[in-house]
Amino acid sequence: MTVLVTGCTGNTGRPLVAALRARGADVRAAARRPGPGGVRLDWADARTHAPALAGARAVYLVPPPLTVDPMPLVGPFLEEAREAGVRRVVLLGSLAELPGVPGAAEVGRAVRSFAEWAVLRPSGFMQNFTGAHPVAAGIRERGEIRSATGEGRLGWIDAADIAAVAAELLSAPEPVAGEYVLTGPEAFGYSEAAAVIAEVAGRPVRHTPAPVAEMVRRNVDAGMPEAFAAALAGVDSGIAEGREDRVTDTVHRLTGRPPRAFRDFARAHRHEWAPA
């Protein structure tokens, strides 16, 4: 069965491609800039959809980033996928619900209309503390994490664990249908994360409360469209209210191994937090 992996260069796409190929799967790695051996898939260019879908029977779907309404792009793609013979779709969703943004729920409903489907709803990515993410930039530049989450907690998860679950579902011999809430092994807030990073990086790191309006400005300054920046900042309020304070055993149950702990992730990425 040919599996089309959209977003193949992303946090979950890269380890998923590797995991599926290690199982001997026929993988088609797709992205706007897929790199060697991949196929081009540009959400805004419908001409790239059919070549990416040709012969695929399963799709790992990562919706277009930084948009509050992905359906105008994802809807026609899914209809084309159905006509091309795709039976199974595994959607990368989110445990967090963007306030006042119905588009993500619409994508979920469209995916559920396939003969076989799964919706992954992971908590916050541990990768948010690395790379170009504003949280990581704040740690490097100021030794500070600013958020409007207060003392709210969430079950941070390594994106590689999300990919491991997706690999199980995409390669399962039996039909799949269900929604899966994915978390790491423990729930904690930014204050606890800052303490762990300070310990492994050997530098002071603190969590400082900030108003939601500041988070919106930060997201816009990081290149996000204003509507998406505001919706994402609104997630902080939900975290502060305890909406994501949960831990599940889904990763362990589906993959047979426990999810990665944040301290282990931090040790492996300590170089990320060297002062800018």
Summary of the structure (lengths in Angstrom):
residues: 276
radius of gyration: 18.6
end to end distance: 45.5
largest distance: 55.0
contacts: 906
relative contact order: 0.14
helix: 44%
strand: 17%
